[in-house]
Each structure stands twice: as C-alpha cells, then as structure tokens.
Amino acid sequence: MIKTESQLDGESRNAEGARSCTNLKVLVVDDHPVVRYGLVERLRAEPDFAVVDEAASCAECCKKLRSMNPDVVVLDLELGDASDLDALHKLREVDPDVPTIIYTAHGTDWRVVEAIRMGVQGYLMKKAPIDVVFEAIRVVSAGGSFLDPEVTSKVMGAVGAGREHNGTKARKLTERESSVLQMLAQGKRNKEISQALSISERTVKFHISSVLGKLQASNRTEAVVIAAEQGLIRF
C-alpha cells in the first residue's frame, strides 16, 4: 500500500501540525445514494469519526465545506454537476488546503495523475475494503498520503507506456535517498523508515526533503509518481 505519513515541514498540513486523529469531521461527496449512504453509515459507526456529513453534488459539497470545515473530504470524481476534475477544481477554490481523498471507480486514466498533481492526499477505488477506507481517512487526516495499490500499479503502468522520457532527469539521488524513496513507495511511514535504516525521524525528514527537491515534486505522493516515471522505484 503506498502511503506516506506526512508532507514536508512548513506545509500547511504536516504531520506535526495536523489535527488529532480523534473526533474527525468527514464529508462524503457522491451522487450515488446507495454508495453514499452505505459509506456514511459505516463511518458513523467508527468512534473516532465524530461528525460525518454527506453531499450529493459539487455545489452542495462547496456549501458544506464553508459551514462544516471538515478534516477530510472523500470525493467522487463523477458528480451530476461536475465531472472529471471539475469538482476537485471547485473544491480547491473554496478550500485549497482541505485534505482530500478521491473515491472512485476510475483507476486507469490520467485523472489519477492529474489529481495527484493537484495535491490530493489519497486515491481509493470504490471496491477497496472498508477497513482500507478507514485507514486512508486516518492517515490523510494526520497529514499523510494514501494510494490504493491497484491504482498505483495501473497508473504507473500507464505512465510508463504513455509518456516518453524527455531527457529532464532528476538530479542523482544518493543511495540513502533512494532507500528512503523506495520505502515511501512501499507504504512505510517515517517511524518505520527510521527503524529500518537505524536513523532518526528528523534525518528521514531531511532525506525526504532532499528527494522532493531533486525530483521537483511538491509533495510526497507526487514524488512517487515522478520516481515511477523515471524508473527510480520498483512496484
């Protein structure tokens, strides 16, 4: 499972400054009543999800963003009044920093990569087990990123098949930076990377900061995509 614990220090929602993983406010946005109702009811049964609200359209989502101020938005890409990335664009106009998980049936097209470029922190397929959805919300609410492994493998294959390397290579990563990057792609959190490499979490953050700079990535999820494009990591 590709998931990263936090983004760089200094970003608006990093792990150290993130909200507590208790009493979370979650907004579910989906225009399919059965899907929306089922997910909302399962989330409401979890003790750490204090407030769970729902929206059936992009317009309703934007309205509730202003009044609810959710910790995490779980967003379908295909809504009656917005399709493709339109809903995400409009959501970002209202609150550019709200942690967002795309929850969709579409995992093989370019919208995945573009959504990551736009800064979404999570991407889940609707057939993902409910426990995975819970975990994704908790990880993202803590400032991390979470990608469904099926999404990752398919998107990375599409990236490799559909893009030519244009000669713009990242600056060479050190051996330690490559190890850290590979562990991020494998779903390791900072603490796990620290333990595996016998280095401090502060040092892990330093290496991740260096990796982002060399890959010219704005966040760790984007770094994984860029690294896959350039053949720097294995899945």
Backbone as CSV, one residue per row, in Angstrom:
resi,resn,N_x,N_y,N_z,CA_x,CA_y,CA_z,C_x,C_y,C_z
1,MET,0.842,-1.189,0.000,0.000,0.000,0.000,0.870,1.229,0.000
2,ILE,0.710,2.102,-0.961,1.514,3.305,-0.983,0.853,4.335,-0.105
3,LYS,1.516,4.736,0.927,1.013,5.747,1.825,2.196,6.401,2.492
4,THR,2.132,7.692,2.699,3.223,8.379,3.347,2.685,9.098,4.559
5,GLU,3.470,9.205,5.577,2.962,9.683,6.851,2.717,11.174,6.880
6,SER,3.568,11.941,6.207,3.411,13.386,6.290,4.071,14.064,5.118
7,GLN,3.735,15.315,4.923,4.417,16.089,3.910,5.482,16.923,4.588
8,LEU,6.182,17.747,3.823,7.314,18.484,4.355,6.923,19.360,5.530
9,ASP,7.890,19.584,6.458,7.711,20.606,7.471,7.516,21.925,6.745
10,GLY,6.584,22.711,7.270,6.338,24.002,6.650,5.155,23.991,5.728
11,GLU,4.698,22.812,5.282,3.470,22.762,4.511,2.323,23.004,5.473
12,SER,1.219,23.420,4.938,0.142,23.879,5.797,-0.446,22.793,6.658
13,ARG,-0.355,21.525,6.208,-0.933,20.434,6.972,0.093,19.316,7.050
14,ASN,1.116,19.488,7.870,2.089,18.416,8.017,1.760,17.574,9.221
15,ALA,2.504,16.507,9.412,2.170,15.551,10.461,2.235,16.178,11.832
16,GLU,3.221,17.040,12.072,3.381,17.600,13.395,2.323,18.641,13.702
17,GLY,1.796,19.284,12.644,0.799,20.308,12.870,-0.588,19.846,12.526
18,ALA,-0.733,18.607,12.189,-2.029,18.095,11.757,-2.986,17.978,12.922
19,ARG,-4.248,17.908,12.581,-5.266,17.754,13.605,-5.213,16.356,14.199
20,SER,-5.758,16.246,15.391,-5.772,14.943,16.054,-6.583,13.955,15.252
21,CYS,-6.209,12.675,15.373,-6.929,11.624,14.658,-8.167,11.168,15.413
22,THR,-8.582,11.930,16.435,-9.836,11.643,17.116,-10.803,12.784,16.826
23,ASN,-12.084,12.490,16.923,-13.117,13.486,16.673,-13.001,14.106,15.281
24,LEU,-12.750,13.264,14.311,-12.578,13.734,12.945,-13.916,14.097,12.308
25,LYS,-13.873,15.134,11.492,-15.040,15.534,10.710,-14.799,15.118,9.265
26,VAL,-15.683,14.285,8.741,-15.520,13.723,7.403,-16.717,14.101,6.544
27,LEU,-16.451,14.593,5.342,-17.504,14.916,4.384,-17.412,13.953,3.217
28,VAL,-18.488,13.206,2.971,-18.552,12.236,1.877,-19.347,12.847,0.732
29,VAL,-18.736,12.904,-0.457,-19.377,13.527,-1.614,-19.524,12.489,-2.717
30,ASP,-20.764,12.102,-3.000,-21.034,11.095,-4.031,-22.480,11.246,-4.463
31,ASP,-22.741,11.167,-5.768,-24.115,11.345,-6.239,-24.883,10.036,-6.346
32,HIS,-24.268,8.921,-5.962,-24.979,7.640,-5.922,-25.493,7.411,-4.506
33,PRO,-26.794,7.488,-4.284,-27.340,7.411,-2.924,-26.930,6.155,-2.163
34,VAL,-26.939,5.004,-2.825,-26.612,3.757,-2.133,-25.158,3.766,-1.662
35,VAL,-24.252,4.176,-2.538,-22.834,4.239,-2.180,-22.625,5.243,-1.057
36,ARG,-23.211,6.417,-1.215,-23.030,7.482,-0.219,-23.604,7.074,1.138
37,TYR,-24.810,6.547,1.129,-25.450,6.157,2.385,-24.659,5.045,3.074
38,GLY,-24.238,4.047,2.299,-23.506,2.932,2.890,-22.205,3.370,3.524
39,LEU,-21.448,4.227,2.828,-20.175,4.691,3.366,-20.385,5.572,4.590
40,VAL,-21.355,6.457,4.514,-21.622,7.351,5.643,-21.994,6.554,6.890
41,GLU,-22.859,5.570,6.745,-23.287,4.784,7.903,-22.126,3.995,8.513
42,ARG,-21.250,3.453,7.671,-20.091,2.724,8.203,-19.134,3.664,8.919
43,LEU,-18.947,4.843,8.373,-18.059,5.810,9.020,-18.629,6.273,10.352
44,ARG,-19.921,6.483,10.404,-20.552,6.941,11.647,-20.440,5.920,12.766
45,ALA,-20.218,4.664,12.402,-20.085,3.619,13.414,-18.694,3.600,14.054
46,GLU,-17.750,4.323,13.455,-16.398,4.374,13.996,-16.301,5.461,15.070
47,PRO,-15.755,5.134,16.238,-15.770,6.091,17.356,-14.951,7.353,17.127
48,ASP,-13.914,7.297,16.285,-13.075,8.485,16.108,-13.570,9.413,15.005
49,PHE,-14.609,9.005,14.281,-15.195,9.887,13.285,-16.403,10.563,13.932
50,ALA,-16.162,11.730,14.523,-17.177,12.366,15.352,-18.340,12.914,14.544
51,VAL,-18.037,13.533,13.411,-19.074,14.115,12.571,-18.866,13.624,11.145
52,VAL,-19.886,12.998,10.599,-19.830,12.543,9.215,-21.045,13.125,8.496
53,ASP,-20.775,13.944,7.481,-21.856,14.552,6.715,-21.716,14.121,5.259
54,GLU,-22.705,14.448,4.457,-22.708,13.989,3.073,-23.184,15.071,2.131
55,ALA,-22.768,14.951,0.873,-23.207,15.857,-0.177,-23.404,15.039,-1.439
56,ALA,-24.428,15.398,-2.207,-24.762,14.644,-3.409,-24.325,15.350,-4.681
57,SER,-23.756,16.549,-4.547,-23.352,17.314,-5.721,-22.147,18.167,-5.386
58,CYS,-21.532,18.710,-6.420,-20.396,19.595,-6.211,-20.839,20.878,-5.510
59,ALA,-21.974,21.411,-5.911,-22.479,22.641,-5.298,-22.738,22.438,-3.807
60,GLU,-23.351,21.305,-3.471,-23.627,21.011,-2.069,-22.324,20.806,-1.302
61,CYS,-21.366,20.183,-1.944,-20.060,19.971,-1.323,-19.416,21.308,-0.973
62,CYS,-19.398,22.244,-1.915,-18.774,23.542,-1.682,-19.482,24.305,-0.560
63,LYS,-20.788,24.195,-0.514,-21.560,24.857,0.541,-21.216,24.282,1.906
64,LYS,-21.125,22.955,1.990,-20.831,22.325,3.276,-19.365,22.500,3.680
65,LEU,-18.503,22.673,2.703,-17.109,22.961,3.036,-17.018,24.229,3.872
66,ARG,-17.780,25.216,3.495,-17.738,26.501,4.186,-18.304,26.414,5.596
67,SER,-19.364,25.644,5.762,-20.029,25.585,7.061,-19.469,24.500,7.984
68,MET,-19.031,23.398,7.419,-18.599,22.248,8.219,-17.111,22.284,8.544
69,ASN,-16.304,22.820,7.642,-14.847,22.828,7.805,-14.334,21.427,8.125
70,PRO,-14.522,20.467,7.217,-14.163,19.070,7.507,-12.656,18.856,7.602
71,ASP,-12.281,17.800,8.300,-10.882,17.400,8.383,-10.461,16.652,7.123
72,VAL,-11.409,15.905,6.535,-11.135,15.127,5.327,-12.380,15.135,4.445
73,VAL,-12.172,15.290,3.140,-13.256,15.149,2.167,-13.013,13.878,1.369
74,VAL,-14.025,13.018,1.294,-13.973,11.822,0.456,-14.811,12.131,-0.773
75,LEU,-14.159,12.270,-1.930,-14.793,12.862,-3.103,-14.832,11.915,-4.300
76,ASP,-16.026,11.716,-4.850,-16.172,11.011,-6.123,-15.875,11.997,-7.251
77,LEU,-15.267,11.520,-8.322,-14.930,12.409,-9.435,-16.082,12.625,-10.399
78,GLU,-17.057,11.743,-10.390,-18.187,11.848,-11.319,-19.436,12.253,-10.562
79,LEU,-19.761,13.534,-10.624,-20.957,14.056,-9.975,-21.900,14.609,-11.031
80,GLY,-23.161,14.744,-10.672,-24.137,15.206,-11.650,-23.833,16.586,-12.192
81,ASP,-23.275,17.463,-11.369,-22.999,18.837,-11.793,-21.512,19.103,-12.002
82,ALA,-20.706,18.043,-11.990,-19.266,18.199,-12.233,-18.683,16.839,-12.578
83,SER,-17.842,16.815,-13.596,-17.232,15.556,-13.989,-15.730,15.726,-14.125
84,ASP,-15.054,14.593,-14.254,-13.611,14.592,-14.336,-13.022,15.320,-13.122
85,LEU,-12.200,16.326,-13.345,-11.550,17.025,-12.238,-12.235,18.340,-11.889
86,ASP,-13.418,18.598,-12.492,-14.112,19.858,-12.222,-14.444,20.025,-10.745
87,ALA,-14.932,18.951,-10.132,-15.299,19.031,-8.714,-14.083,19.339,-7.853
88,LEU,-12.972,18.714,-8.178,-11.753,18.954,-7.411,-11.290,20.398,-7.580
89,HIS,-11.373,20.926,-8.797,-11.012,22.324,-9.038,-11.875,23.252,-8.185
90,LYS,-13.174,23.017,-8.176,-14.088,23.882,-7.428,-13.881,23.745,-5.931
91,LEU,-13.634,22.526,-5.473,-13.347,22.302,-4.064,-12.103,23.082,-3.653
92,ARG,-11.068,23.046,-4.496,-9.824,23.745,-4.199,-10.023,25.260,-4.169
93,GLU,-10.968,25.765,-4.957,-11.245,27.198,-4.940,-11.835,27.619,-3.605
94,VAL,-12.647,26.751,-3.007,-13.265,27.057,-1.718,-12.275,26.873,-0.581
95,ASP,-11.557,25.762,-0.598,-10.571,25.474,0.445,-9.406,24.735,-0.191
96,PRO,-8.354,25.439,-0.548,-7.232,24.797,-1.252,-6.445,23.819,-0.401
97,ASP,-6.633,23.853,0.916,-5.816,23.023,1.794,-6.540,21.828,2.408
98,VAL,-7.844,21.719,2.189,-8.569,20.638,2.855,-8.062,19.274,2.361
99,PRO,-7.679,18.377,3.269,-7.226,17.040,2.858,-8.331,16.314,2.096
100,THR,-7.974,15.759,0.953,-8.979,15.178,0.061,-8.573,13.788,-0.395
101,ILE,-9.532,12.868,-0.333,-9.347,11.513,-0.843,-10.308,11.315,-2.006
102,ILE,-9.765,11.015,-3.179,-10.622,10.671,-4.310,-11.109,9.236,-4.106
103,TYR,-12.423,9.048,-4.232,-13.053,7.737,-4.014,-13.862,7.439,-5.270
104,THR,-13.344,6.568,-6.126,-13.893,6.477,-7.472,-13.771,5.072,-8.042
105,ALA,-14.475,4.845,-9.129,-14.349,3.583,-9.856,-13.313,3.686,-10.956
106,HIS,-12.739,4.871,-11.160,-11.805,5.107,-12.251,-10.372,5.098,-11.723
107,GLY,-9.614,4.070,-12.093,-8.250,3.981,-11.603,-7.220,3.784,-12.682
108,THR,-7.594,3.910,-13.944,-6.643,3.610,-15.015,-6.392,4.780,-15.954
109,ASP,-7.034,5.913,-15.718,-6.868,7.015,-16.650,-5.992,8.119,-16.062
110,TRP,-5.807,9.158,-16.846,-4.881,10.225,-16.485,-5.400,11.116,-15.366
111,ARG,-6.658,10.952,-15.033,-7.182,11.767,-13.943,-6.479,11.472,-12.628
112,VAL,-6.005,10.251,-12.471,-5.299,9.902,-11.243,-4.048,10.759,-11.097
113,VAL,-3.239,10.764,-12.149,-2.003,11.535,-12.102,-2.304,13.023,-11.949
114,GLU,-3.285,13.520,-12.687,-3.600,14.939,-12.605,-4.125,15.310,-11.223
115,ALA,-4.919,14.413,-10.612,-5.411,14.678,-9.261,-4.253,14.759,-8.280
116,ILE,-3.282,13.875,-8.447,-2.098,13.911,-7.589,-1.334,15.211,-7.806
117,ARG,-1.218,15.622,-9.067,-0.553,16.893,-9.366,-1.263,18.051,-8.675
118,MET,-2.574,17.928,-8.531,-3.349,18.989,-7.893,-3.301,18.912,-6.378
119,GLY,-2.623,17.909,-5.850,-2.379,17.867,-4.420,-3.318,17.017,-3.591
120,VAL,-4.092,16.122,-4.222,-4.925,15.246,-3.395,-4.027,14.349,-2.553
121,GLN,-4.488,14.039,-1.367,-3.680,13.236,-0.465,-4.010,11.751,-0.512
122,GLY,-5.117,11.399,-1.147,-5.489,9.987,-1.215,-6.251,9.664,-2.481
123,TYR,-6.128,8.410,-2.929,-6.864,7.957,-4.103,-7.251,6.504,-3.860
124,LEU,-8.556,6.240,-3.765,-9.068,4.906,-3.461,-10.041,4.446,-4.531
125,MET,-9.990,3.156,-4.816,-11.009,2.546,-5.649,-12.221,2.212,-4.776
126,LYS,-13.414,2.291,-5.355,-14.624,2.047,-4.572,-14.750,0.605,-4.109
127,LYS,-14.022,-0.301,-4.734,-14.085,-1.687,-4.281,-13.087,-1.971,-3.168
128,ALA,-12.390,-0.959,-2.689,-11.459,-1.158,-1.581,-12.219,-1.586,-0.332
129,PRO,-11.666,-2.479,0.474,-12.321,-2.885,1.725,-12.569,-1.687,2.622
130,ILE,-13.624,-1.748,3.406,-13.990,-0.603,4.234,-12.892,-0.270,5.237
131,ASP,-12.166,-1.273,5.717,-11.077,-1.005,6.657,-9.976,-0.174,6.004
132,VAL,-9.784,-0.370,4.698,-8.795,0.415,3.973,-9.260,1.867,3.872
133,VAL,-10.556,2.059,3.671,-11.106,3.416,3.636,-10.891,4.096,4.985
134,PHE,-11.162,3.371,6.078,-10.929,3.924,7.411,-9.473,4.340,7.577
135,GLU,-8.576,3.440,7.184,-7.150,3.717,7.343,-6.735,4.925,6.516
136,ALA,-7.226,5.012,5.287,-6.876,6.139,4.420,-7.301,7.456,5.051
137,ILE,-8.502,7.506,5.596,-9.001,8.735,6.225,-8.128,9.109,7.415
138,ARG,-7.757,8.124,8.212,-6.931,8.418,9.386,-5.540,8.885,8.988
139,VAL,-4.960,8.235,7.984,-3.625,8.625,7.519,-3.652,10.038,6.944
140,VAL,-4.622,10.316,6.095,-4.715,11.631,5.459,-5.008,12.712,6.489
141,SER,-5.867,12.422,7.462,-6.183,13.420,8.486,-4.965,13.768,9.321
142,ALA,-4.006,12.844,9.400,-2.786,13.081,10.163,-1.705,13.761,9.320
143,GLY,-2.059,14.157,8.098,-1.121,14.860,7.249,-0.416,13.989,6.234
144,GLY,-0.810,12.719,6.143,-0.143,11.800,5.237,-0.855,11.646,3.913
145,SER,-0.363,10.706,3.115,-0.944,10.410,1.808,-1.193,8.913,1.696
146,PHE,-2.188,8.538,0.911,-2.594,7.137,0.838,-3.093,6.832,-0.564
147,LEU,-2.421,5.896,-1.240,-2.848,5.475,-2.565,-3.220,3.998,-2.560
148,ASP,-4.351,3.700,-3.171,-4.766,2.316,-3.344,-3.709,1.598,-4.179
149,PRO,-3.255,0.406,-3.771,-2.207,-0.284,-4.532,-2.628,-0.609,-5.953
150,GLU,-3.908,-0.888,-6.173,-4.370,-1.164,-7.534,-4.249,0.081,-8.398
151,VAL,-4.598,1.219,-7.824,-4.453,2.480,-8.538,-2.999,2.717,-8.889
152,THR,-2.141,2.492,-7.933,-0.716,2.756,-8.136,-0.142,1.918,-9.259
153,SER,-0.386,0.626,-9.225,0.203,-0.254,-10.231,-0.314,0.073,-11.626
154,LYS,-1.600,0.343,-11.743,-2.169,0.643,-13.052,-1.707,1.995,-13.576
155,VAL,-1.678,2.975,-12.693,-1.261,4.304,-13.121,0.207,4.318,-13.501
156,MET,1.029,3.637,-12.733,2.442,3.610,-13.063,2.686,2.909,-14.401
157,GLY,1.867,1.891,-14.679,1.971,1.242,-15.981,1.563,2.186,-17.094
158,ALA,0.506,2.954,-16.863,0.058,3.917,-17.864,1.089,5.010,-18.071
159,VAL,1.703,5.441,-16.981,2.734,6.473,-17.076,3.893,5.972,-17.922
160,GLY,4.323,4.741,-17.656,5.448,4.189,-18.400,5.130,3.993,-19.863
161,ALA,3.884,3.596,-20.162,3.509,3.328,-21.546,3.161,4.591,-22.315
162,GLY,2.682,5.593,-21.601,2.134,6.746,-22.301,3.011,7.965,-22.360
163,ARG,4.110,7.974,-21.629,4.967,9.144,-21.633,6.365,8.811,-22.081
164,GLU,6.916,9.658,-22.895,8.303,9.497,-23.286,9.158,10.269,-22.303
165,HIS,10.303,9.718,-22.003,11.228,10.466,-21.173,11.797,11.594,-22.017
166,ASN,11.623,12.805,-21.544,12.022,13.953,-22.351,13.437,14.429,-22.053
167,GLY,14.181,13.628,-21.329,15.558,13.991,-21.053,15.717,14.832,-19.805
168,THR,14.599,15.261,-19.210,14.677,16.043,-17.985,14.791,15.087,-16.814
169,LYS,15.975,14.771,-16.446,16.216,13.822,-15.380,16.316,14.530,-14.040
170,ALA,15.921,13.834,-13.000,16.126,14.369,-11.664,17.610,14.350,-11.347
171,ARG,18.013,15.254,-10.485,19.380,15.183,-10.004,19.580,13.848,-9.309
172,LYS,20.744,13.311,-9.399,21.005,11.966,-8.922,20.748,11.852,-7.423
173,LEU,20.004,10.812,-7.063,19.731,10.549,-5.652,20.893,9.787,-5.036
174,THR,21.145,10.053,-3.761,22.136,9.262,-3.049,21.558,7.886,-2.757
175,GLU,22.408,6.968,-2.349,21.938,5.624,-2.017,20.921,5.665,-0.890
176,ARG,21.164,6.498,0.115,20.226,6.588,1.231,18.911,7.215,0.797
177,GLU,18.968,8.225,-0.043,17.741,8.845,-0.541,16.929,7.850,-1.356
178,SER,17.599,7.044,-2.157,16.906,6.022,-2.944,16.224,5.011,-2.037
179,SER,16.891,4.644,-0.948,16.305,3.691,0.004,15.062,4.278,0.658
180,VAL,15.148,5.540,1.048,14.010,6.203,1.674,12.851,6.298,0.684
181,LEU,13.144,6.680,-0.554,12.107,6.795,-1.575,11.427,5.461,-1.828
182,GLN,12.202,4.396,-1.903,11.633,3.075,-2.131,10.719,2.673,-0.986
183,MET,11.115,3.004,0.229,10.285,2.663,1.387,9.003,3.474,1.412
184,LEU,9.065,4.711,0.975,7.842,5.503,0.857,6.883,4.859,-0.126
185,ALA,7.419,4.403,-1.251,6.594,3.759,-2.267,6.010,2.446,-1.781
186,GLN,6.670,1.824,-0.812,6.199,0.553,-0.262,5.215,0.754,0.880
187,GLY,4.964,2.006,1.232,3.995,2.283,2.270,4.568,2.467,3.652
188,LYS,5.871,2.664,3.765,6.486,2.841,5.070,6.261,4.257,5.579
189,ARG,6.008,4.354,6.865,5.888,5.661,7.484,7.251,6.109,8.000
190,ASN,7.332,7.374,8.388,8.619,7.913,8.842,9.221,7.068,9.959
191,LYS,8.401,6.688,10.910,8.897,5.914,12.040,9.437,4.567,11.577
192,GLU,8.736,3.926,10.650,9.178,2.629,10.137,10.469,2.761,9.345
193,ILE,10.581,3.832,8.563,11.812,4.064,7.805,12.963,4.311,8.765
194,SER,12.692,5.097,9.802,13.714,5.381,10.806,14.240,4.105,11.438
195,GLN,13.336,3.227,11.801,13.733,1.969,12.444,14.475,1.057,11.468
196,ALA,13.982,1.006,10.227,14.596,0.112,9.240,16.014,0.537,8.882
197,LEU,16.250,1.845,8.844,17.557,2.362,8.442,18.438,2.766,9.621
198,SER,17.875,2.626,10.836,18.620,2.989,12.059,19.068,4.445,12.030
199,ILE,18.159,5.306,11.637,18.409,6.739,11.661,17.234,7.424,12.351
200,SER,17.402,8.671,12.735,16.337,9.387,13.424,15.238,9.797,12.453
201,GLU,14.050,10.060,12.986,12.955,10.533,12.141,13.285,11.895,11.547
202,ARG,14.030,12.710,12.290,14.450,14.003,11.754,15.328,13.818,10.510
203,THR,16.208,12.812,10.558,17.059,12.524,9.403,16.235,12.004,8.240
204,VAL,15.225,11.191,8.548,14.318,10.714,7.496,13.665,11.903,6.801
205,LYS,13.179,12.862,7.581,12.537,14.046,7.005,13.522,14.836,6.146
206,PHE,14.767,14.907,6.602,15.785,15.609,5.823,15.969,14.952,4.465
207,HIS,16.054,13.613,4.459,16.237,12.899,3.192,15.020,13.084,2.277
208,ILE,13.824,13.049,2.858,12.617,13.225,2.051,12.585,14.628,1.451
209,SER,12.967,15.614,2.235,13.039,16.984,1.731,13.994,17.074,0.545
210,SER,15.130,16.407,0.662,16.110,16.402,-0.422,15.564,15.702,-1.657
211,VAL,14.867,14.585,-1.451,14.270,13.847,-2.576,13.256,14.721,-3.306
212,LEU,12.402,15.409,-2.553,11.392,16.266,-3.187,12.056,17.361,-4.010
213,GLY,13.123,17.926,-3.466,13.819,18.963,-4.206,14.433,18.447,-5.495
214,LYS,15.072,17.279,-5.412,15.720,16.719,-6.596,14.713,16.277,-7.657
215,LEU,13.561,15.794,-7.212,12.536,15.354,-8.166,11.625,16.491,-8.606
216,GLN,11.799,17.660,-7.978,10.946,18.813,-8.251,9.478,18.469,-8.017
217,ALA,9.243,17.791,-6.912,7.894,17.388,-6.528,7.382,18.290,-5.413
218,SER,6.104,18.594,-5.453,5.527,19.476,-4.439,5.111,18.728,-3.186
219,ASN,4.929,17.425,-3.302,4.595,16.620,-2.127,5.048,15.188,-2.366
220,ARG,4.923,14.364,-1.368,5.483,13.020,-1.454,4.719,12.115,-2.412
221,THR,3.421,12.311,-2.476,2.656,11.498,-3.419,3.092,11.778,-4.841
222,GLU,3.282,13.045,-5.157,3.761,13.407,-6.488,5.165,12.852,-6.715
223,ALA,5.986,12.841,-5.661,7.344,12.309,-5.790,7.325,10.848,-6.207
224,VAL,6.372,10.078,-5.676,6.266,8.669,-6.038,5.930,8.526,-7.521
225,VAL,5.006,9.370,-8.006,4.635,9.320,-9.416,5.826,9.678,-10.302
226,ILE,6.516,10.752,-9.956,7.672,11.180,-10.753,8.758,10.111,-10.733
227,ALA,8.984,9.539,-9.547,10.010,8.499,-9.434,9.665,7.296,-10.294
228,ALA,8.361,6.953,-10.348,7.945,5.830,-11.184,8.133,6.164,-12.657
229,GLU,7.830,7.400,-13.037,8.019,7.831,-14.423,9.477,7.677,-14.842
230,GLN,10.372,7.946,-13.929,11.791,7.936,-14.249,12.467,6.606,-13.907
231,GLY,11.658,5.626,-13.497,12.212,4.304,-13.223,13.083,4.249,-11.988
232,LEU,12.804,5.110,-11.024,13.631,5.172,-9.824,13.153,4.258,-8.710
233,ILE,11.930,3.735,-8.840,11.395,2.839,-7.826,10.772,1.633,-8.494
234,ARG,10.600,0.590,-7.716,10.022,-0.664,-8.210,8.721,-0.935,-7.462
235,PHE,7.760,-1.564,-8.167,6.482,-1.927,-7.550,6.283,-3.423,-7.606
